[in-house]
Amino acid sequence: MASTSTSSTVSPLSRLNFPLMSFKRRTNSQNHMTIPSTSIHFHLHNKLAISHSCSSISRFRPDGFSVYSLPVDHDQFEDPTNSLSSDHSTQEQLEVQSSMWNWEGYSIRYQYSGSSGPALVLVHGFGANSDHWRKNIPVLATSHRVYSIDLIGYGYSDKPNPRDFGDKPFYTFETWGAQLNQFCKDVVKDQAFFICNSIGGLVGLQAAVTEPQICKGMILLNISLRMLHIKKQPLLGRPLIKSFQNLLRNTGLGKIFFKTVATSESVRSILCQCYNDTSQVTEELVQKILQPGLEPGAVDVFLEFICYSEGPLPEELLPQVKCPVLIAWGDKDPWEPIELGRAYENFDCVEDFVVLPNIGHCPQDEAPHLVNPLVQSFVARHATPPASESKAS
C-alpha cells in the first residue's frame, strides 16, 4: 500500500455533478418521499462533449470529458429544513489524504478519510477523478471509511498509451473493474460499498459481476446509458460510425478535435450545456477541468474511449449483480435522459429509484447535502455489524 499523503485540498482534476429529489421505494410503488429542493450554489465539475462550433459531434456526450473539484465549505450544503440532512453536519470535517498505489506496475492516485465504519469506494465518471467527490468524502468519513480512486487513464493516475497494447483494447470496463476489485483487496482490505457516477457505474457493475464477494451494495448516480454502443446504433449507421471513430483515433483529426475541446471557451460551453444551474460554471471550475486534460497522455485516453463502442451495457450487467443496488437520477440530465434510465428500476437487484428534480448529470457534486444522507441511509440498511456487535445484541 502506498505511503505518501498530502492535505485534504485535492489538486485540480476532473469531476461530474448534479441535483436530486424524489425518492421511490421499489417494494411499494405508492410509497413516495419527496426531498425538498433547495437553491444551492456549487462549483461543479463535468464532462466534455464539444464546443458549439462542433455541435454535431457533441453527441459523444454520454462519455464526456473532464470534471474537476474546487475547495468548498461543506457547511453550505446543509439544509436545516431537510429531515434527511446528516447529523454529522455539525461535526468537524475530517482530513482527506491523498496517496499512491501500485497496480500492475502503474501508479494509481486515491484519496481516503475516516477510520471506522463500513468501507465506501467512490468511482468517478469519464474524464473525472477522485477530486469529484471532495464534497462527499469528509462528510461520509465521519461514520465510514471512505476511499475515492482515480481510474487508470484519469486524474493523477498513470495514462499508458493504448497503442502499446496492440489490437487489444486497454481502456475497458473489464480493465477498470479489475482495478477496482484489486484496490479493495490491496488498499481497503475489506468488502466495500461502491458509490458510482456516470461511466463509473459500469465500472462498479463490472467489478461486482466479476468478483461478487467484494461489493456489499452499490449506488448508481446517473449511470451512463452508453448510447454510442454498437448495439444501440442502427445497422445501416454502424459502418459510418465506425469509420468516423477510426478517423478520430488513427489520424491527426482526433488531436485537432481534442484541441478544440481543450480550451477555456469550449470547456465553459460544455459545462453550461450539462449543468442545470449555469451560474455554477465559474472560471475557477473551468480551469480545474481544463488543466488535467492537458497532461501528457490525456488526449490518447480521450480518443480511445470515445471510440470504444463495445463492452458491456448496464442492462446486461444488472441481471448478474447479486448485491442490492440503488439508482438515483437527475431529471435535468441532458446526456442520460431519465425517461430511459427509469427502465433500470425493473431489475431484481434494484431496490430503489431516486428522482432528483432539477438536477443534472452529477448529483454528488451539485447536491451533496442530499446525496450524502442518501448514501448513509443505504449503507446503514445493508451494512453487516461487526461480529462483536452481533454477539452483544
KOLDRENLO-751650 format. One line per 5 residues: number of its first residue (from 1); their letters; for each residue x, y, z of C-alpha. Coordinates in nm, 4 decimals, decimal comma. Last residue first. Example, Ala and Ser with C-alpha at 12.3 -4.5 7.8 and 13.67 -1.06 7.14 Angstrom:
<sites>
2	sa	1,3670:-0,1060:0,7140 ~ 1,2300:-0,4500:0,7800
</sites>
This chain:
<sites>
393	sakse	-2,7047:-0,7815:2,0671 ~ -2,3595:-0,8442:2,2094 ~ -2,2977:-1,1280:1,9663 ~ -2,3834:-0,9112:1,6673 ~ -2,1733:-0,6250:1,7998
388	sappt	-1,8663:-0,8471:1,8360 ~ -1,9189:-0,9901:1,4868 ~ -1,9084:-0,6444:1,3340 ~ -2,2442:-0,5199:1,2006 ~ -2,3298:-0,6083:0,8392
383	ahrav	-2,4034:-0,2971:0,6383 ~ -2,7155:-0,3135:0,4236 ~ -2,9636:-0,0692:0,5717 ~ -2,6940:0,1595:0,7116 ~ -2,5285:0,1727:0,3687
378	fsqvl	-2,8487:0,2947:0,2036 ~ -2,9167:0,5574:0,4713 ~ -2,5617:0,6932:0,4653 ~ -2,5591:0,7105:0,0863 ~ -2,8885:0,9010:0,0778
373	pnvlh	-2,7586:1,1221:0,3584 ~ -2,4607:1,2161:0,1369 ~ -2,6642:1,2581:-0,1810 ~ -2,8903:1,5297:-0,0445 ~ -2,6345:1,7683:0,1062
368	paedq	-2,4047:1,6636:-0,1785 ~ -2,6369:1,8341:-0,4286 ~ -2,4315:1,9597:-0,7201 ~ -2,1265:1,7421:-0,6538 ~ -2,2870:1,4078:-0,5760
363	pchgi	-2,5703:1,4797:-0,8165 ~ -2,3554:1,4633:-1,1311 ~ -2,5642:1,4584:-1,4503 ~ -2,8165:1,7335:-1,3963 ~ -3,0532:1,8229:-1,1157
358	nplvv	-3,3881:1,9995:-1,1369 ~ -3,5650:1,7102:-0,9676 ~ -3,3530:1,4177:-0,8478 ~ -3,5564:1,1024:-0,8883 ~ -3,4480:0,8144:-0,6669
353	fdevc	-3,5073:0,4538:-0,7714 ~ -3,4878:0,1906:-0,5011 ~ -3,4377:-0,1857:-0,4662 ~ -3,2538:-0,2585:-0,7884 ~ -3,1275:-0,6189:-0,7738
348	dfney	-3,4428:-0,7543:-0,9364 ~ -3,4203:-0,5308:-1,2430 ~ -3,7238:-0,3083:-1,3045 ~ -3,5548:0,0100:-1,1805 ~ -3,3355:0,0065:-1,4903
343	argle	-3,6188:0,1147:-1,7205 ~ -3,6237:0,4506:-1,5439 ~ -3,2939:0,5417:-1,7088 ~ -3,4568:0,5846:-2,0483 ~ -3,7003:0,8520:-1,9305
338	ipewp	-3,4221:0,9884:-1,7096 ~ -3,2370:1,1011:-2,0198 ~ -2,8573:1,0465:-1,9958 ~ -2,6828:1,3379:-2,1652 ~ -2,9140:1,6311:-2,0954
333	dkdgw	-2,9517:1,5387:-1,7260 ~ -3,2385:1,7519:-1,5995 ~ -3,4079:1,4619:-1,4171 ~ -3,1035:1,3898:-1,2049 ~ -3,1082:1,0155:-1,1444
328	ailvp	-3,0500:0,7956:-0,8389 ~ -3,0274:0,4162:-0,8623 ~ -2,9967:0,1937:-0,5546 ~ -2,8476:-0,1533:-0,5932 ~ -2,8511:-0,4520:-0,3590
323	ckvqp	-2,5792:-0,7144:-0,4223 ~ -2,6038:-1,0156:-0,6557 ~ -2,5477:-0,8444:-0,9915 ~ -2,5963:-1,0615:-1,2996 ~ -2,9249:-0,9049:-1,4138
318	lleep	-2,7619:-0,5590:-1,3805 ~ -2,4718:-0,6375:-1,6157 ~ -2,6534:-0,6678:-1,9483 ~ -2,8881:-0,3742:-1,8894 ~ -2,5914:-0,1601:-1,7893
313	lpges	-2,4196:-0,2347:-2,1229 ~ -2,0972:-0,4315:-2,1501 ~ -1,8056:-0,3865:-2,3923 ~ -1,8227:-0,2326:-2,7395 ~ -1,8348:0,1178:-2,8768
308	ycife	-1,4973:0,2438:-2,7522 ~ -1,4058:0,5239:-2,9955 ~ -1,4850:0,7921:-2,7358 ~ -1,2606:0,5936:-2,5023 ~ -0,9514:0,5799:-2,7189
303	lfvdv	-0,9752:0,9455:-2,8145 ~ -0,9797:1,0590:-2,4521 ~ -0,7064:0,8182:-2,3429 ~ -0,4834:0,9375:-2,6262 ~ -0,5504:1,3049:-2,5424
298	agpel	-0,4691:1,2516:-2,1746 ~ -0,1253:1,1027:-2,2441 ~ 0,0725:1,4036:-2,1259 ~ -0,1394:1,6428:-1,9149 ~ -0,3637:1,8946:-2,0884
293	gpqli	-0,6845:1,7317:-1,9735 ~ -0,5744:1,7858:-1,6138 ~ -0,5677:2,1641:-1,6796 ~ -0,9127:2,2063:-1,8344 ~ -1,1414:2,0870:-1,5604
288	kqvle	-0,9806:2,2875:-1,2833 ~ -0,9548:2,5807:-1,5217 ~ -1,3270:2,5779:-1,5965 ~ -1,4118:2,5469:-1,2273 ~ -1,2085:2,8543:-1,1389
283	etvqs	-1,3682:3,0406:-1,4274 ~ -1,7069:2,9635:-1,2782 ~ -1,9761:2,7276:-1,4068 ~ -2,2037:2,7256:-1,1033 ~ -2,4066:3,0081:-1,2541
278	tdnyc	-2,5030:2,7547:-1,5212 ~ -2,7565:2,5915:-1,2896 ~ -2,8876:2,2926:-1,4843 ~ -2,5384:2,1945:-1,5715 ~ -2,4876:1,9929:-1,8886
273	qclis	-2,4739:2,2504:-2,1618 ~ -2,3103:2,5209:-1,9486 ~ -2,0294:2,2788:-1,8749 ~ -1,9741:2,2233:-2,2453 ~ -1,9612:2,5942:-2,3211
268	rvses	-1,7185:2,6566:-2,0349 ~ -1,4963:2,3742:-2,1541 ~ -1,5068:2,5073:-2,5080 ~ -1,4101:2,8603:-2,4059 ~ -1,1350:2,7500:-2,1687
263	tavtk	-0,9789:2,5310:-2,4340 ~ -0,9363:2,1534:-2,4549 ~ -1,2314:2,0894:-2,6848 ~ -1,0862:2,2443:-2,9985 ~ -0,7530:2,0802:-2,9170
258	ffikg	-0,9222:1,7411:-2,8898 ~ -1,0649:1,7769:-3,2388 ~ -0,7238:1,8608:-3,3762 ~ -0,5845:1,5559:-3,1952 ~ -0,8520:1,3376:-3,3479
253	lgtnr	-0,8113:1,4823:-3,6962 ~ -0,4444:1,3855:-3,6971 ~ -0,5416:1,0350:-3,7978 ~ -0,5928:0,6999:-3,6262 ~ -0,8356:0,7686:-3,3433
248	llnqf	-1,0569:1,0322:-3,4984 ~ -1,0712:0,8650:-3,8383 ~ -1,1279:0,5261:-3,6777 ~ -1,4232:0,6743:-3,4901 ~ -1,5648:0,8165:-3,8125
243	skilp	-1,5307:0,4829:-3,9876 ~ -1,7019:0,3016:-3,7024 ~ -1,9885:0,5493:-3,7043 ~ -2,0327:0,5083:-4,0799 ~ -2,0182:0,1282:-4,0613
238	rgllp	-2,2795:0,1295:-3,7802 ~ -2,5338:0,3549:-3,9492 ~ -2,7057:0,0908:-4,1594 ~ -2,7493:-0,1392:-3,8626 ~ -2,8967:0,1312:-3,6421
233	qkkih	-2,6843:0,2030:-3,3327 ~ -2,7682:0,0751:-2,9852 ~ -2,5726:-0,2493:-3,0210 ~ -2,2621:-0,0560:-3,1291 ~ -2,2634:0,1430:-2,8079
228	lmrls	-2,2987:0,5145:-2,8708 ~ -2,5945:0,5397:-2,6311 ~ -2,3839:0,4087:-2,3453 ~ -2,6637:0,4586:-2,0885 ~ -2,4105:0,6073:-1,8463
223	inlli	-2,5234:0,5820:-1,4854 ~ -2,6909:0,8899:-1,3431 ~ -2,5781:0,8140:-0,9869 ~ -2,5520:0,4384:-0,9263 ~ -2,5410:0,3326:-0,5611
218	mgkci	-2,3977:-0,0120:-0,4909 ~ -2,4032:-0,2824:-0,2269 ~ -2,1763:-0,5290:-0,0498 ~ -1,9193:-0,5479:-0,3310 ~ -1,6286:-0,7871:-0,2742
213	qpetv	-1,7879:-1,1339:-0,2868 ~ -1,9376:-1,0621:-0,6286 ~ -1,5997:-1,0803:-0,8055 ~ -1,6574:-1,0369:-1,1804 ~ -2,0194:-0,9192:-1,1530
208	aaqlg	-1,9444:-0,6645:-0,8819 ~ -1,6427:-0,5306:-1,0713 ~ -1,8435:-0,4951:-1,3922 ~ -2,1243:-0,3175:-1,2054 ~ -1,8826:-0,0760:-1,0392
203	vlggi	-1,7072:0,0057:-1,3659 ~ -2,0403:0,0495:-1,5430 ~ -2,1439:0,2917:-1,2674 ~ -1,8171:0,4794:-1,3070 ~ -1,9457:0,5502:-1,6561
198	sncif	-2,1809:0,8048:-1,4947 ~ -2,1310:0,8259:-1,1170 ~ -2,0559:0,5465:-0,8717 ~ -2,0815:0,4725:-0,4996 ~ -1,9463:0,1201:-0,4414
193	faqdk	-1,9981:-0,0345:-0,0980 ~ -1,6975:-0,2274:0,0258 ~ -1,5652:-0,5648:0,1356 ~ -1,2343:-0,5369:0,3122 ~ -0,8626:-0,4768:0,2673
188	vvdkc	-0,9314:-0,1199:0,1521 ~ -0,5844:-0,0943:-0,0008 ~ -0,4838:-0,4281:-0,1517 ~ -0,8095:-0,6222:-0,1765 ~ -1,0423:-0,3282:-0,2423
183	fqnlq	-0,7943:-0,1861:-0,4930 ~ -0,7817:-0,5255:-0,6627 ~ -1,1573:-0,5098:-0,7166 ~ -1,1454:-0,1572:-0,8566 ~ -0,8556:-0,2315:-1,0920
178	agwte	-1,0308:-0,5435:-1,2242 ~ -1,3415:-0,3359:-1,2916 ~ -1,1297:-0,0711:-1,4640 ~ -0,9742:-0,3230:-1,7024 ~ -1,3044:-0,5036:-1,7665
173	ftyfp	-1,4739:-0,1694:-1,8181 ~ -1,2311:-0,1013:-2,0992 ~ -0,9306:0,1234:-2,1529 ~ -0,6904:-0,1430:-2,2772 ~ -0,8335:-0,2510:-2,6102
168	kdgfd	-0,6382:-0,5411:-2,7665 ~ -0,5107:-0,4535:-3,1126 ~ -0,1651:-0,3676:-2,9856 ~ -0,1311:-0,2901:-2,6157 ~ 0,1181:-0,0045:-2,6532
163	rpnpk	-0,1355:0,1742:-2,8690 ~ -0,3410:0,2495:-2,5578 ~ -0,0631:0,4780:-2,4297 ~ -0,0397:0,4340:-2,0545 ~ -0,2045:0,7114:-1,8523
158	dsygy	-0,0799:0,6801:-1,4941 ~ -0,3114:0,8001:-1,2192 ~ -0,3334:1,1701:-1,1390 ~ -0,6806:1,2116:-1,2797 ~ -0,7639:0,9640:-1,5498
153	gildi	-0,6000:0,6871:-1,7536 ~ -0,6193:0,4349:-1,4708 ~ -0,9228:0,5096:-1,2597 ~ -0,8542:0,7732:-0,9976 ~ -0,9895:0,6348:-0,6714
148	syvrh	-1,2055:0,7584:-0,3892 ~ -1,1889:0,5924:-0,0476 ~ -1,4107:0,6379:0,2576 ~ -1,4005:0,4503:0,5869 ~ -1,7407:0,5394:0,7258
143	stalv	-1,9110:0,7367:1,0045 ~ -1,7453:1,0807:0,9969 ~ -1,5915:0,9817:0,6630 ~ -1,9211:1,0408:0,4817 ~ -1,8960:1,4148:0,5427
138	pinkr	-1,5264:1,4456:0,4577 ~ -1,5592:1,2319:0,1397 ~ -1,8741:1,3826:-0,0087 ~ -1,7884:1,7371:-0,1128 ~ -1,4468:1,6306:-0,2479
133	whdsn	-1,6027:1,3532:-0,4561 ~ -1,5000:1,4907:-0,7963 ~ -1,1466:1,5046:-0,6643 ~ -1,1339:1,1279:-0,7212 ~ -1,1159:1,1738:-1,0955
128	agfgh	-1,3127:1,2935:-1,3954 ~ -1,2605:1,2369:-1,7664 ~ -1,5336:0,9742:-1,7758 ~ -1,7067:0,9175:-1,4430 ~ -1,5849:0,8858:-1,0853
123	vlvla	-1,5913:0,5854:-0,8507 ~ -1,6315:0,6276:-0,4746 ~ -1,5301:0,3296:-0,2598 ~ -1,7101:0,3048:0,0744 ~ -1,5938:0,0911:0,3669
118	pgssg	-1,8310:0,0330:0,6588 ~ -1,7463:0,2030:0,9893 ~ -1,4190:0,3256:1,1302 ~ -1,1077:0,5239:1,0397 ~ -1,2267:0,8004:0,8110
113	syqyr	-1,0568:0,9554:0,5081 ~ -0,9143:0,8449:0,1757 ~ -0,7874:0,9669:-0,1577 ~ -0,6530:0,7665:-0,4491 ~ -0,3820:0,8009:-0,7129
108	isyge	-0,2715:0,4984:-0,9141 ~ 0,0869:0,4388:-1,0257 ~ 0,1116:0,1558:-1,2751 ~ 0,3166:-0,1622:-1,2359 ~ 0,0120:-0,3876:-1,2250
103	wnwms	-0,1345:-0,1627:-0,9554 ~ 0,0948:0,0460:-0,7379 ~ -0,0989:0,2707:-0,5028 ~ -0,0481:0,6424:-0,4490 ~ -0,1794:0,8590:-0,1648
98	sqvel	-0,4039:1,1537:-0,0907 ~ -0,5466:1,2418:0,2479 ~ -0,8816:1,3888:0,3415 ~ -0,8959:1,5440:0,6861 ~ -1,2183:1,5005:0,8757
93	qeqts	-1,4817:1,7709:0,8890 ~ -1,5708:1,8820:1,2412 ~ -1,9165:1,7752:1,3393 ~ -2,2229:1,9879:1,2798 ~ -2,3055:1,8179:0,9512
88	hdssl	-2,2654:1,4777:1,1144 ~ -2,6345:1,4515:1,1891 ~ -2,6774:1,4214:0,8154 ~ -2,9602:1,6044:0,6474 ~ -3,2555:1,3751:0,5789
83	sntpd	-3,5057:1,5966:0,7589 ~ -3,4165:1,8827:0,5268 ~ -3,5096:2,2145:0,6794 ~ -3,1564:2,2719:0,8086 ~ -3,0195:2,2379:0,4555
78	efqdh	-2,6528:2,1508:0,4687 ~ -2,4514:2,2211:0,1579 ~ -2,3148:2,5496:0,2847 ~ -2,1490:2,3701:0,5719 ~ -1,9282:2,1868:0,3255
73	dvpls	-1,7169:2,4952:0,2655 ~ -1,5793:2,4387:-0,0795 ~ -1,2433:2,3774:-0,2404 ~ -1,2949:2,3039:-0,6082 ~ -1,3271:1,9903:-0,7986
68	yvsfg	-1,2954:1,8922:-1,1524 ~ -1,4711:1,7469:-1,4461 ~ -1,3227:1,6025:-1,7567 ~ -1,4685:1,4625:-2,0731 ~ -1,7990:1,3308:-2,1930
63	dprfr	-1,8977:0,9677:-2,2094 ~ -2,2635:1,0245:-2,2722 ~ -2,1755:1,3414:-2,4677 ~ -2,0344:1,1917:-2,7829 ~ -2,3429:1,3576:-2,9211
58	sissc	-2,1403:1,6753:-2,9132 ~ -2,0115:1,5772:-3,2532 ~ -2,2801:1,7698:-3,4384 ~ -2,2337:2,0628:-3,2036 ~ -1,8799:2,1213:-3,3236
53	shsia	-1,8881:2,5011:-3,3209 ~ -2,0857:2,4836:-3,0019 ~ -1,7971:2,3230:-2,8183 ~ -1,7807:1,9526:-2,7574 ~ -1,8654:1,6803:-2,5077
48	lknhl	-1,6512:1,7256:-2,2051 ~ -1,7502:1,6046:-1,8668 ~ -1,8352:1,7875:-1,5589 ~ -1,7327:1,9540:-1,2455 ~ -1,9407:2,1780:-1,0354
43	hfhis	-1,8882:2,4921:-0,8351 ~ -2,1887:2,4879:-0,6131 ~ -2,4763:2,7223:-0,5417 ~ -2,7805:2,5948:-0,3610 ~ -3,1461:2,6659:-0,4194
38	tspit	-3,3034:2,3914:-0,2200 ~ -3,5301:2,1128:-0,3242 ~ -3,7364:1,9300:-0,0678 ~ -3,6835:1,5545:-0,0691 ~ -4,0029:1,3913:-0,1810
33	mhnqs	-4,0996:1,0551:-0,0436 ~ -4,3153:0,8286:-0,2452 ~ -4,4602:0,4960:-0,1366 ~ -4,7215:0,4053:-0,3891 ~ -4,4859:0,1899:-0,5955
28	ntrrk	-4,4086:-0,0185:-0,2902 ~ -4,1082:-0,2501:-0,2948 ~ -3,9194:-0,0167:-0,5234 ~ -3,9139:0,2697:-0,2719 ~ -3,9386:0,5906:-0,4674
23	fsmlp	-3,7415:0,9002:-0,3734 ~ -3,7979:1,2434:-0,5129 ~ -3,5137:1,4903:-0,5410 ~ -3,1542:1,5171:-0,6570 ~ -2,9084:1,7572:-0,8150
18	fnlrs	-2,5907:1,7399:-1,0421 ~ -2,2138:1,6711:-1,0941 ~ -1,9060:1,5473:-1,2618 ~ -1,5382:1,5829:-1,1895 ~ -1,1985:1,6258:-1,3403
13	lpsvt	-0,8841:1,7390:-1,1738 ~ -0,7151:2,0192:-0,9923 ~ -0,5468:1,9221:-0,6677 ~ -0,7348:1,7979:-0,3667 ~ -0,7388:2,0077:-0,0531
8	sstst	-0,7205:1,7289:0,2016 ~ -0,3508:1,7639:0,2552 ~ -0,0960:1,5148:0,1389 ~ -0,0114:1,1525:0,1879 ~ 0,2819:0,9378:0,0909
3	sam	0,2793:0,5689:0,1623 ~ 0,1248:0,3437:-0,0883 ~ 0,0000:0,0000:0,0000
</sites>
